[in-house]
Amino acid sequence: MNKSIVLNEALSIPERVNDFALNDKNKYSDIAKLIVEKNIQYIVTVARGTSDCAALYASYMFAKYLGLPSYSMPPSIITLEKSKFDFSKALVIIISQSGMSEDLIECENMSKLMGATTLLISNNEKSPIINNCNYFFNINAGEEKSVAATKTFIMSLLIIIKIIYKSLGKNIDKQVEVFSNNLIEDSNNQWDSNIINKSIETGFIISRGVGYAIANEMSLKFKELCQEMIEPFSSAEVMHGPKSLIQNSFKLFTISLKDKSGNIVKKDSKEITKLTDLHYEISYKQENENTLFYNSFELEVLDPIIILTKFYPWIINYSIEKGLDPDNPRYLTKVTKTF
């Protein structure tokens, strides 16, 4: 057992996914029925921090697979601006590990008053939001003690995937169980944190589509655990100006998923990767010694979970090697008050 709490939580992800696969009791068919019967015509997500990265992922996924317009709504639109909406055809999804943030509680309450069907995705069965929302989906990741969320983020993605597949009339429970066993078998094949330059603390992490959504979560972990300004960008958007920052004293990470958007990342970034020697590619193809390799699963929609299952222990070990304490990120607390 490692001394680091957050590292142990990150390393437990394969077992937690397996437990989730075997014991998930969330009623996906209820949400799927609303979507299939056209009672839901668009999705609004409300979240903060790591959960907001899961919300961005959800926005891509609902649009990509179900053709549902999706909007990640800043809580302040409701809590501060007091904006009013017709949410009669909206599914408002609140994503929160703790389910205790006052601004999210207020957003759920006001969204429901504006006609929304509300769904809470949380790891806390005692969240006060549960008393008011229409549906509660349990992340069921076990207690997450660390400030930096890891396993709860993974489970949030898995819940989103299962909502989408149930809405498509597909049952992927067996595939998720096989997938979890593959994660367990692959748990000894960790990425080497020593290949990353520790003296450079600025850079980009770029991808497209769903890959861009998880790039946002990775960027957040670089900031909160490693105190490095590694900014997320679409590989298309970075060409519109931000590429001007790239030079040899600059780290560049690229994420290539095995989908249409992911496969275009290499083409998009061909020019800018030549501008720095510090290019690290997260890829299902073993390109060179700076490749952070992952084995793509037969159900490719689960690949982001594979990547993050490898990324979390890697970034935590990297933080430790830098002389930082990932269990106590500077200035941060588990539940942040912004309202």
C-alpha positions in Angstrom: 0.0 0.0 0.0 1.3 3.4 -1.0 1.4 6.3 1.6 -0.4 8.6 -0.8 -4.2 8.6 -0.4 -4.9 9.9 -3.9 -2.5 7.5 -5.5 -4.2 4.5 -3.8 -7.6 5.8 -5.0 -6.3 6.2 -8.5 -4.8 2.7 -8.5 -8.1 1.3 -7.3 -10.0 2.4 -10.4 -9.9 -1.0 -12.2 -11.5 -2.7 -9.2 -14.0 0.1 -8.8 -15.1 -0.2 -12.4 -15.4 -3.9 -12.0 -17.5 -3.5 -8.9 -19.7 -0.9 -10.7 -20.1 -3.3 -13.6 -21.4 -6.0 -11.3 -23.5 -3.9 -8.9 -24.8 -0.9 -10.9 -28.5 -0.3 -9.9 -29.1 3.0 -11.7 -32.3 3.1 -13.7 -30.9 4.0 -17.1 -34.1 2.9 -18.9 -36.1 5.7 -17.2 -33.9 8.4 -18.8 -33.7 6.5 -22.0 -37.5 6.4 -22.2 -37.7 10.2 -21.9 -35.1 10.7 -24.7 -36.6 8.0 -27.0 -40.1 9.4 -26.6 -38.9 12.9 -27.4 -39.9 14.2 -24.0 -36.3 15.5 -23.7 -35.1 17.6 -26.6 -31.9 19.1 -25.2 -29.4 18.6 -22.3 -28.2 21.2 -19.8 -25.3 20.2 -17.5 -24.4 22.0 -14.3 -21.1 21.3 -12.5 -17.9 22.7 -11.1 -14.2 21.6 -11.3 -13.5 18.1 -12.3 -17.3 17.4 -12.5 -17.5 20.3 -15.1 -14.9 18.3 -17.2 -17.3 15.4 -17.0 -20.1 17.8 -18.1 -18.1 18.9 -21.1 -17.6 15.2 -22.0 -21.3 14.7 -21.7 -22.0 17.6 -24.0 -19.9 16.0 -26.7 -21.4 12.5 -26.2 -25.1 13.5 -26.2 -24.6 15.5 -29.3 -22.4 13.0 -31.1 -24.5 9.8 -30.4 -28.0 11.1 -29.8 -28.2 14.3 -31.8 -29.2 16.2 -28.6 -28.0 19.8 -28.3 -26.1 20.1 -25.1 -25.1 23.1 -23.0 -22.8 23.2 -20.0 -24.4 26.0 -18.1 -22.3 28.1 -15.7 -24.1 28.0 -12.3 -23.8 31.8 -12.0 -26.3 32.2 -14.9 -28.9 31.1 -12.4 -27.4 31.9 -9.0 -26.1 35.4 -9.8 -27.8 36.5 -13.0 -31.2 35.1 -12.1 -31.8 34.2 -15.8 -35.1 32.5 -16.7 -35.6 29.6 -19.1 -38.2 27.4 -20.5 -36.8 24.0 -19.4 -40.0 22.0 -20.1 -38.1 19.9 -22.7 -34.8 19.9 -21.0 -32.9 17.3 -19.0 -30.8 19.2 -16.5 -27.9 17.0 -15.2 -26.2 18.1 -12.1 -22.8 16.4 -11.7 -21.2 16.6 -8.3 -19.0 14.1 -6.3 -20.2 15.5 -3.0 -23.6 16.8 -4.0 -23.1 19.5 -1.3 -22.2 22.7 -3.2 -24.7 25.4 -2.5 -24.7 26.8 -6.0 -25.5 23.4 -7.5 -28.3 22.9 -5.0 -29.8 26.2 -6.0 -29.4 25.5 -9.7 -31.2 22.2 -9.4 -34.0 23.7 -7.4 -34.5 26.7 -9.8 -34.2 24.4 -12.9 -37.0 22.2 -11.7 -39.2 25.3 -11.0 -38.5 26.3 -14.6 -40.0 23.0 -15.8 -36.8 20.8 -16.1 -36.5 17.1 -15.5 -33.5 16.9 -13.2 -30.9 14.2 -12.7 -28.2 14.2 -10.1 -25.1 12.2 -10.7 -23.2 12.0 -7.4 -21.1 9.8 -5.1 -23.1 11.0 -2.1 -26.4 9.2 -1.3 -27.1 11.8 1.4 -26.9 14.9 -0.9 -29.7 17.3 -0.2 -30.3 17.5 -3.9 -31.7 14.0 -3.9 -34.8 15.2 -1.9 -35.8 17.4 -4.8 -34.5 16.0 -8.1 -36.4 13.6 -10.4 -33.6 11.1 -10.7 -30.5 10.2 -8.7 -27.7 8.1 -10.3 -25.2 6.8 -7.8 -21.5 7.0 -8.9 -20.9 4.3 -6.2 -17.1 4.8 -6.2 -16.7 4.3 -2.4 -15.4 7.1 -0.3 -13.1 9.5 -2.1 -11.0 11.2 0.6 -8.5 13.1 -1.6 -9.1 16.6 -2.8 -8.3 15.6 -6.4 -11.1 13.6 -7.9 -10.1 10.5 -9.8 -12.3 7.4 -9.5 -15.5 9.5 -9.2 -14.7 11.2 -12.5 -14.2 7.8 -14.2 -17.6 6.6 -12.9 -19.3 9.8 -14.1 -18.1 9.1 -17.6 -19.3 5.5 -17.4 -22.8 6.6 -16.3 -23.0 9.0 -19.2 -21.9 6.2 -21.6 -24.6 3.9 -20.2 -27.3 6.5 -20.5 -26.4 7.0 -24.2 -26.2 3.3 -25.1 -29.5 2.5 -23.3 -31.1 5.4 -25.3 -29.8 3.7 -28.4 -31.4 0.5 -27.4 -28.1 -1.2 -26.6 -27.2 -3.1 -23.5 -23.4 -2.9 -22.8 -23.4 -4.3 -19.3 -21.5 -7.5 -20.4 -19.0 -5.4 -22.4 -18.3 -3.1 -19.4 -17.7 -6.2 -17.2 -15.2 -7.6 -19.8 -13.7 -4.1 -20.0 -13.2 -3.9 -16.3 -11.4 -7.2 -16.3 -9.1 -5.9 -19.0 -8.3 -2.8 -16.9 -7.4 -5.1 -14.0 -5.1 -7.3 -16.2 -3.5 -4.1 -17.6 -3.0 -2.4 -14.2 0.7 -3.3 -14.0 1.5 -1.5 -17.3 1.8 2.0 -16.0 3.1 5.0 -17.9 6.6 6.1 -17.0 6.5 9.6 -15.4 10.3 9.9 -15.7 10.1 10.6 -19.4 8.5 14.0 -18.8 10.7 17.1 -18.5 10.2 18.4 -14.9 11.9 21.8 -15.4 9.3 23.2 -17.9 6.0 24.2 -16.4 4.1 25.5 -19.3 2.5 23.8 -22.3 -0.5 22.6 -24.2 -2.5 19.4 -24.1 -4.5 19.1 -27.4 -7.0 16.8 -29.0 -10.4 17.1 -30.7 -14.0 16.0 -29.9 -14.3 13.7 -26.9 -10.5 13.8 -26.6 -10.6 17.5 -26.0 -13.1 17.0 -23.2 -10.7 14.7 -21.3 -7.8 17.0 -22.2 -9.6 19.6 -19.9 -9.6 17.1 -17.0 -5.9 16.3 -17.6 -5.1 20.0 -17.7 -6.9 20.5 -14.4 -4.8 17.8 -12.8 -1.5 19.3 -14.1 -2.6 22.6 -12.4 -3.9 21.3 -9.1 -1.4 18.5 -8.5 1.8 19.7 -10.3 1.4 23.5 -10.4 2.0 23.5 -14.1 0.1 25.6 -16.6 -0.7 23.0 -19.3 -3.6 24.4 -21.2 -6.2 22.3 -23.1 -6.9 23.2 -26.7 -8.7 21.8 -29.7 -6.0 20.9 -32.3 -8.0 22.9 -34.8 -8.3 26.0 -32.5 -4.7 26.1 -31.4 -3.8 27.0 -35.0 -5.8 30.3 -34.7 -3.2 32.0 -32.5 -2.1 30.0 -29.4 0.5 28.1 -31.5 2.5 31.3 -31.4 3.5 30.4 -27.8 5.2 27.1 -28.8 9.0 26.9 -28.6 11.5 24.4 -27.3 10.9 25.5 -23.7 7.3 24.4 -24.0 5.7 21.0 -23.3 3.2 19.7 -25.9 0.9 16.7 -25.2 -1.4 15.3 -27.9 -4.3 12.8 -27.4 -5.2 10.6 -30.3 -8.5 8.6 -29.8 -9.5 5.9 -32.2 -12.4 7.9 -33.7 -12.9 10.5 -36.5 -11.9 13.4 -34.4 -9.0 11.6 -32.7 -7.5 10.4 -36.0 -7.4 13.9 -37.3 -5.3 15.2 -34.4 -2.1 13.9 -35.8 -2.8 15.7 -39.1 -3.8 18.9 -37.3 -0.7 18.9 -35.1 1.9 17.8 -37.6 3.2 21.3 -38.0 3.3 22.4 -34.4 4.9 19.2 -33.0 8.0 20.2 -35.0 8.3 23.4 -32.9 9.3 21.7 -29.7 11.4 18.7 -28.7 9.1 18.2 -25.8 6.2 16.4 -27.6 4.5 13.6 -25.8 1.7 11.6 -27.6 -1.0 9.7 -25.8 -1.9 7.2 -28.5 -3.1 3.7 -29.3 -0.1 3.4 -31.6 3.4 3.0 -30.2 5.2 5.7 -32.1 8.4 6.4 -30.1 10.0 6.6 -26.6 7.8 9.6 -25.8 4.6 7.8 -26.6 2.2 7.2 -23.7 0.6 4.1 -25.1 -2.8 2.6 -24.3 -4.5 -0.5 -25.7 -7.7 0.4 -27.5 -10.7 -1.6 -26.4 -13.1 -3.3 -28.9 -15.8 -0.9 -27.8 -13.8 2.3 -28.5 -16.2 4.6 -26.7 -14.5 3.3 -23.5 -11.0 4.3 -24.5 -11.1 7.6 -22.6 -11.5 5.6 -19.4 -8.5 3.5 -20.3 -6.4 6.7 -20.9 -7.5 8.3 -17.6 -7.0 5.0 -15.6 -3.3 5.3 -16.8 -3.1 9.1 -16.5 -4.1 9.4 -12.9 -1.4 7.3 -11.3 1.1 8.8 -13.7 0.3 12.4 -12.9 0.3 11.7 -9.2 3.7 10.0 -9.3 4.9 12.9 -11.4 3.7 15.3 -8.7 5.5 13.3 -6.0 8.7 13.3 -8.1 8.5 17.1 -8.3 8.6 17.2 -4.5 4.9 18.1 -4.2 2.3 16.5 -2.0 -0.7 15.4 -4.2 -2.7 14.6 -1.1 -2.6 18.3 -0.1 -2.8 20.5 -3.2 -1.9 24.0 -2.4 -4.8 26.3 -1.3 -7.5 23.6 -2.2 -10.3 21.9 -0.3 -12.6 19.0 -1.1 -15.8 21.1 -1.3 -15.3 24.5 -2.7 -17.7 27.3 -1.9 -18.4 29.7 -4.7 -21.9 30.9 -3.8 
